[in-house]
């Protein structure tokens, strides 16, 4: 650009007449140079050509000063058209240099957690926020639930729906909502020419730095934004409609903005008190055609409103659903890590909801990044929801509060009282009088935690306030119960009583909406949380409520459990409460009184599994697990895990098996698990592999039951791989309602031939098993090591063709006690089977048979058999477990399975209670 300026100057000098050129040279020694010296007249004699003269001027004054001197001489010589031409080129050059300056200042930034010297790119990190255009009395919608006119950074300066072009735009957002990041994005888009193209100059003024100024002019404000060089203020201010002023953190100025109009300035070069200069700009007295963008917290909005004539502003509402996931991917820069971190967060309703706040998304990503660095996965994540919120609050207070530490502690005590009172009264909006009565009317602190909602003009009720997020109100409500009391608050009758037992009992009996408050209460009594709270936000937490919490968890399930068989945990929130404590000794003290888990209808997210697995690993007395109609979160696979990452092996397993984390926990060293039931849980082939590995490595497991229409041949094969291992001590295997066919029976045959412990095999309702499958099974059953006592094949689409193989096996087996062939049309095969049972060496005690399908000859044979063996029980043995509502009802199944084939089933025998003793201790039939 400097070369272009020199070219313009050269053309101007070459266009002069000889007389004018000599006149230019004569005036040059008399120029009042800022450097304090001039060129001597004699030195100019030798420069007879414009090019050599320009080179000499550059060497003497510098290029920029030489251009200014030339412009002044041309104006003095009444050659204004030449002066204008050079000035236009100079301004053009300055515009480009200013854009380059802005790019250097705003392209990259540093985060609190960034490595030393590491800079981040705005374009790489910025994620679109939900921004709504508001009228003054609107405030507080949630992203994704916005009835207002939404805008983006690209449409921020476009006319509103009614066609009005707003010269002043107020960008409102609570602390941590992304105001400064949005401004950076605006500045970079302007530099790149994709936004604000109507402006030649965009000046961004940080009000935190401006607050030290006393008297300034508009020219001074512009100079603060410009690089260290001469600023063509005249040319810039000559086109005010081409200027956009941006004021970031406007609320820190704390200006009264109430100067009378006669004191306002119209001269951009006139220095006046800061508030007067700013009010002159806002009142359109100075540079009225310019545009202004003000970024500020909502608590300062009302005072600004008094001096603005516009009726609209825009409010940052945070990240919408899709934007939250996008932010995670931008933060990690790696889809594999981002997928794991986002799925972990998505499964935690509290964390995911709080991630609407951009700084909370950053907090969660920062912590999970550290967890992934330490452990390569999040199954053993050591940071709870409570601790992440404390981390966020620590950032909030340390980077935004200038008040004394003691003031902050007092403020938080009162804030917690307000939050708890609101939670009890189902109250999320607080009137201005309540804020004042609580002693919370401290704007600097108030704006960190509460949003201010302005009411209609003319109302007399003042403003109302709400916590920046409901879950933050619930967090402060929980903190209310554990904060060490301050002396001045003990005597205040307005303060809510700190009755932890009343809170717990209310939640247990009728106030399920207190779930988050109770969960966070458990998190706050963790010693690490106590340390975080003390160091991060200066609050001292008492551990006295721990005993109340411990006692409540130990006894809350007592009325639901069978006294003979021990207590069973039947709700997922217990595991979340214990996980929030994140303390092994506390978990062991609670779960030491329980022997089983029985969950029904739970949608287990990754975060749910993390909480569940954490507890299982500390639970020495866990004997039985029953999951009925529970769904496991399926991984949304963007792509296969990239090779070479240290967590690749774990990720591949987890991608293909949502059940993998649970199996890992159940098989932990020291596990004494005896019974595992998974009924209608929509298992995958990968889950079967994980379960097979569990069977192979957990010798204490003696009862395993799968009732799932999703299980097919491949799944059974993977289970059999585990059954064949010498460590497997399984006694009862129940694979009901599966889609297995005769194709997998060879694997079952091998497993039966190698297992010396298996006593019961239940394949009921396997409609695809057919006669060929039973024939193959009987080959394995005849193996000398097979000690099977119970075989259930009810409703398996069998015919009499399988009876020859069954008869051959019955002739050799001395261990079989129960055979179930209910809901099976055996035809002539039934007669053959009943004749075999007459033999004295047949030890069968119970036969499941649908007598209504028997022929006349078979019925006569049955009468004779019962006369010969009166202790032989022949009856319908089918146990139906039809899907109920919800997740189970949506699973695929064959209708004929439920109704039965042939005669109607006589009555129903329900499953034994999940709290009953393990099946191997009960009657085999």
Buried (B, 14 or more C-beta within 10 A) or exposed (E): EEEEBBEBBBEBBEBBEEEBBEBBBEBBBEBEBEEEEBBEEEEBEEBEEBEEBBBBBBEBBEBBBBBBBBBBBBBBBEBEEBBEBBBEBBBBBBBEBBBEBBBEBBBBBEEEBEEEEEEBEBBEBBBBBBBBBBEBEBBBBBBBEBEBBBBBBBBBBEEBEEEEEBBBBBBBBBBBBBBBBBBBBBBBBBBEEEBBEEBBBBBBBBBEEBEEBEEBBBBBBBBBBBEEEEBBBEBBBEBBBBBBBBBBBBBBBBBEBEBEEEEBBEEBEBBBBBBBBBBBBBBBBBBEEBBBBBBBBBBBBBBBBEBBEBBBBBBBBBBBBEBBBBBBBBBBEBBBBBBBBBBBBBBBBBBBBBBBBBBBBBBBBBBBBEBBEEBBBBBBBBBBBBBBBBBBBBBBBEEBBEEEEEBBBBBBBBBBBBBBBBBBEEBBEBEBEBBEBBBBEBEBBBBBBBBBBBBEEEEEEBBBBBBBBBBBBBBBBBBBBBBEEEEEBEEEEEBBEBEBEEBBBBBBEEBEEBBBBBBBBBBBBBBBBBEBBEEBBBBEBBEEBBEBBBBBBBEBBEEEBEEEBBBBBBBBBBBBBBBBBBBEEBBBBBBEBBBBBBBBBBBBBBBBBBBBBBBBBBBEEBBBBBBBBBBBBEBEEEEEBEEEBEBBEBBBBBBBBBBBBBBBBBBBEEBBBBBBBBBBBBBBBBBBBBBBBBBBBBBEBBBBBBBBBBBBBBBBBBBBBBBBBEEBBBBBBBBBBBBBBBBBBBBBBBBBBBBEBBBBBBBBBBBBBBBBBBBBBBBBBBBEEBBBBBBBBBBBBBBBBBBBBBBBBBEEBEEBBBBBBBBBBBBBBBBBBBBBBEEEEBEBBBBBBBBEBBEEEBBEBBEEBBEEBEEBBBBBBBBBBBBEEEBBEEBEBBEEBBEBBBBEBEEEEEBEEBBBBBBBEEEBB
